[in-house]
Amino acid sequence: MGKKPNRRPNQICEICGIPFYTRPIHIRNGRGRFCSIKCATESRRNSWLKTCEYCGEEFQVTPATQDKCFCSIKCWGLQKTKKALLVRTCELCGKEFESPLSKVEVGCGKFCSRTCSDQAARTGRLATCAVCEKEFWITPAKEKKGEGKYCSHECLGRAKKGVNNHFWNGGISFELYGIEFDDNLRLVIRTRDEFKCRICGVSEGRKAHCVHHIDYNKQNNNSMNLITLCGSCHPRTNSNRAYWQNHFEKLLAEVIIIEKAK
């Protein structure tokens, strides 16, 4: 095998200054000036380094971009914002803060944070709970509806308990049922009504339907005073009792007439 040619560096890169080897024929032809394709590409760009006016880092510019003063859009935006910042005082908490001039010109920049902005936008007033005397915020809409007397549902329930409830009927719901009102009687009534609610018509499932006293007298356990209702419809009969009593009496009367006709 022949002797390997000498590979000692014979040129210095015009861009990075690193010594490198190139063929003599390339040197004679005016080539071999750069150590790599990267350096050759940089030479064609005809670029130079410039210092960013905001962050101080160097960046490359070309003849087309030689007027650039910032290395990126981020630095440009930060420099513009920095020049246009105004010291303001929060209208709610009195804390000083910086706000861009562009926001101040359009009427913004009045509050130091979103929390202060939200609190300032709230409308209404402080009210005192009629039960626990705790202060709470009430809006004009609730005040217009006559609400806002209580700070929570718990206090509302305590205030509407017993004689203060508009459904109060002298405490008769605590009366005991008659001894005739047992499981057998309830089964007879549900069987007569075909195990269906007499208001919505839903059939009985795993849970048995309720048996309701039409005249709301728990001692009157006559079959004509009892009717089958589901768990959803039964509470509806606690209000407007005169209407429901009249409605159920007519309903049972029609049922009896149909049964006699059969």
C-alpha positions as CSV (number, residue, x, y, z in Angstrom):
1,M,0.0,0.0,0.0
2,G,1.1,3.5,-0.8
3,K,2.0,6.1,1.8
4,K,-1.0,8.3,3.0
5,P,-0.8,11.9,1.9
6,N,0.0,14.6,4.5
7,R,-3.3,15.9,6.0
8,R,-1.9,18.8,8.0
9,P,-4.0,22.0,7.9
10,N,-3.1,24.2,5.0
11,Q,-5.9,26.8,5.2
12,I,-7.6,29.0,7.8
13,C,-11.4,29.5,7.6
14,E,-12.3,33.1,6.8
15,I,-15.4,32.9,9.0
16,C,-14.6,31.0,12.2
17,G,-10.7,31.1,12.0
18,I,-10.2,27.4,12.5
19,P,-7.3,25.7,10.5
20,F,-8.4,23.0,8.2
21,Y,-7.1,20.9,5.2
22,T,-8.2,21.3,1.6
23,R,-6.8,20.0,-1.6
24,P,-4.2,22.2,-3.3
25,I,-6.1,22.3,-6.5
26,H,-9.0,24.0,-4.6
27,I,-6.6,26.7,-3.4
28,R,-5.3,27.3,-6.9
29,N,-8.9,27.6,-8.2
30,G,-9.8,30.2,-5.5
31,R,-11.8,27.7,-3.5
32,G,-11.2,26.1,-0.1
33,R,-11.7,29.3,1.9
34,F,-14.1,27.8,4.4
35,C,-13.9,24.8,6.7
36,S,-17.5,23.7,6.3
37,I,-20.7,24.2,4.4
38,K,-22.1,26.1,7.4
39,C,-19.3,28.7,7.3
40,A,-19.7,28.9,3.5
41,T,-23.4,29.7,3.9
42,E,-22.7,32.3,6.5
43,S,-20.3,34.0,4.1
44,R,-23.0,34.3,1.5
45,R,-25.4,35.9,3.9
46,N,-23.1,38.8,4.4
47,S,-24.3,39.1,8.0
48,W,-22.8,40.6,11.1
49,L,-23.5,40.7,14.8
50,K,-25.5,43.3,16.6
51,T,-26.4,43.8,20.3
52,C,-30.1,43.7,21.4
53,E,-31.1,47.0,23.1
54,Y,-33.3,45.1,25.6
55,C,-31.6,41.9,26.7
56,G,-28.0,42.7,25.6
57,E,-27.6,39.5,23.7
58,E,-25.9,39.5,20.2
59,F,-27.9,38.5,17.1
60,Q,-27.1,38.4,13.4
61,V,-28.4,41.0,11.0
62,T,-28.2,41.3,7.2
63,P,-28.3,44.4,5.0
64,A,-32.0,44.0,4.7
65,T,-32.5,43.8,8.5
66,Q,-29.7,46.1,9.6
67,D,-32.2,48.5,11.2
68,K,-33.4,45.9,13.8
69,C,-32.7,46.9,17.4
70,F,-34.1,43.8,19.1
71,C,-33.2,40.1,18.8
72,S,-36.9,38.9,18.9
73,I,-40.5,40.1,18.9
74,K,-40.6,39.3,22.6
75,C,-37.8,41.8,23.4
76,W,-39.5,44.3,21.1
77,G,-42.8,44.0,23.0
78,L,-41.2,44.1,26.4
79,Q,-39.2,47.2,25.5
80,K,-42.4,48.9,24.2
81,T,-44.4,48.0,27.3
82,K,-41.6,49.2,29.6
83,K,-41.6,52.6,28.0
84,A,-45.4,52.9,28.2
85,L,-45.9,51.9,31.8
86,L,-47.6,54.3,34.1
87,V,-47.7,54.1,37.9
88,R,-51.4,54.0,39.0
89,T,-53.2,53.7,42.4
90,C,-55.9,51.0,42.7
91,E,-59.3,52.6,43.2
92,L,-60.4,49.8,45.6
93,C,-57.4,48.9,47.9
94,G,-55.2,52.0,47.3
95,K,-52.2,49.9,46.3
96,E,-49.8,51.3,43.6
97,F,-49.2,49.3,40.5
98,E,-47.9,49.7,36.9
99,S,-50.4,49.8,34.0
100,P,-49.7,50.1,30.2
101,L,-50.5,53.4,28.7
102,S,-52.7,51.7,26.1
103,K,-55.0,50.4,28.8
104,V,-55.2,53.7,30.6
105,E,-56.1,55.5,27.3
106,V,-59.2,53.3,26.8
107,G,-60.4,53.7,30.4
108,C,-58.8,50.6,32.0
109,G,-56.0,50.2,34.4
110,K,-58.0,51.3,37.4
111,F,-57.5,48.2,39.6
112,C,-54.3,46.4,40.6
113,S,-55.7,42.8,40.3
114,R,-58.6,40.8,39.0
115,T,-59.8,40.4,42.6
116,C,-60.2,44.1,43.1
117,S,-61.8,44.5,39.7
118,D,-64.4,41.8,40.4
119,Q,-65.2,43.3,43.9
120,A,-65.6,46.8,42.4
121,A,-68.0,45.4,39.7
122,R,-70.3,43.8,42.3
123,T,-73.6,45.6,42.8
124,G,-75.7,45.4,45.9
125,R,-75.2,46.0,49.6
126,L,-74.4,44.2,52.8
127,A,-77.4,42.8,54.7
128,T,-77.8,41.2,58.1
129,C,-79.3,37.7,58.4
130,A,-82.6,37.7,60.3
131,V,-81.7,34.4,62.1
132,C,-77.9,34.3,62.8
133,E,-77.3,38.1,62.4
134,K,-74.4,37.4,60.1
135,E,-73.6,39.9,57.4
136,F,-73.8,38.8,53.8
137,W,-73.9,40.3,50.3
138,I,-77.3,40.8,48.6
139,T,-77.8,41.8,45.0
140,P,-80.5,44.2,43.8
141,A,-82.3,41.4,41.9
142,K,-82.8,39.3,45.0
143,E,-83.8,42.3,47.0
144,K,-86.4,43.2,44.4
145,K,-87.9,39.7,44.7
146,G,-88.2,40.0,48.4
147,E,-85.3,37.6,49.0
148,G,-82.1,38.2,50.8
149,K,-83.4,38.0,54.3
150,Y,-81.3,34.9,55.2
151,C,-77.6,34.2,54.6
152,S,-78.0,30.5,53.8
153,H,-80.6,27.7,53.2
154,E,-79.9,26.5,56.7
155,C,-81.1,29.8,58.2
156,L,-84.0,29.9,55.8
157,G,-85.1,26.5,57.0
158,R,-84.8,27.5,60.7
159,A,-86.9,30.6,60.0
160,K,-89.7,28.7,58.2
161,K,-90.0,26.0,60.7
162,G,-93.1,25.3,62.7
163,V,-95.7,28.0,63.0
164,N,-93.7,30.3,60.7
165,N,-94.2,27.9,57.8
166,H,-97.0,28.9,55.4
167,F,-98.0,25.2,55.2
168,W,-98.5,25.0,59.0
169,N,-101.9,23.5,59.9
170,G,-101.9,23.4,63.6
171,G,-99.5,20.5,64.0
172,I,-102.0,17.9,62.8
173,S,-99.3,16.0,60.9
174,F,-98.1,14.7,64.3
175,E,-101.4,13.1,65.1
176,L,-101.6,9.3,65.3
177,Y,-103.3,7.2,62.7
178,G,-106.3,5.2,63.6
179,I,-105.8,1.5,64.5
180,E,-107.7,0.5,61.4
181,F,-105.0,2.1,59.2
182,D,-102.7,-0.9,58.9
183,D,-100.9,-2.8,56.2
184,N,-103.9,-4.8,55.2
185,L,-106.1,-1.7,54.7
186,R,-103.4,0.0,52.7
187,L,-103.1,-3.1,50.5
188,V,-106.9,-3.2,49.9
189,I,-106.8,0.5,48.8
190,R,-103.8,0.0,46.5
191,T,-105.4,-3.1,45.0
192,R,-108.7,-1.2,44.4
193,D,-106.7,1.6,42.6
194,E,-104.8,-1.1,40.6
195,F,-101.5,-0.1,42.2
196,K,-101.4,3.1,40.3
197,C,-101.1,6.7,41.4
198,R,-104.4,8.5,41.0
199,I,-102.7,11.8,39.9
200,C,-99.9,10.8,37.5
201,G,-100.9,7.2,36.8
202,V,-97.4,5.7,37.5
203,S,-97.5,2.0,38.5
204,E,-96.1,0.8,41.8
205,G,-92.5,-0.5,41.7
206,R,-90.3,-1.9,44.4
207,K,-91.5,0.7,46.9
208,A,-95.2,0.7,47.7
209,H,-97.3,3.7,46.9
210,C,-98.7,5.9,49.6
211,V,-102.3,5.8,50.8
212,H,-103.6,9.4,51.3
213,H,-106.5,10.6,53.5
214,I,-108.6,12.8,51.3
215,D,-110.1,14.9,54.1
216,Y,-106.7,15.0,55.9
217,N,-108.3,13.4,59.0
218,K,-106.1,10.5,60.0
219,Q,-108.8,9.0,62.1
220,N,-111.2,8.7,59.2
221,N,-110.1,5.4,57.6
222,N,-113.2,4.8,55.5
223,S,-112.3,3.4,52.1
224,M,-114.0,6.4,50.4
225,N,-111.6,8.7,52.3
226,L,-108.5,6.8,51.1
227,I,-106.7,7.0,47.7
228,T,-103.4,5.8,46.3
229,L,-100.7,8.3,45.5
230,C,-97.0,7.9,44.5
231,G,-94.2,9.3,46.5
232,S,-93.8,12.3,44.1
233,C,-97.4,13.3,44.0
234,H,-98.2,12.8,47.7
235,P,-96.3,15.9,48.9
236,R,-98.1,18.1,46.3
237,T,-101.4,17.6,48.3
238,N,-100.0,19.4,51.3
239,S,-100.8,22.7,49.7
240,N,-104.2,23.9,48.3
241,R,-105.9,21.2,50.3
242,A,-109.4,22.3,49.5
243,Y,-108.8,21.8,45.8
244,W,-107.3,18.3,46.2
245,Q,-110.0,17.2,48.6
246,N,-112.7,18.2,46.1
247,H,-110.7,16.6,43.2
248,F,-110.3,13.2,44.9
249,E,-113.9,13.1,46.1
250,K,-115.1,13.6,42.5
251,L,-112.6,11.0,41.2
252,L,-113.7,8.3,43.6
253,A,-117.3,9.0,42.9
254,E,-116.7,8.4,39.2
255,V,-114.8,5.2,40.0
256,I,-117.8,3.9,42.1
257,I,-120.2,4.7,39.3
258,I,-118.1,2.8,36.8
259,E,-117.8,-0.2,39.1
260,K,-121.6,-0.3,39.6
261,A,-122.1,-0.1,35.9
262,K,-120.0,-3.3,35.4
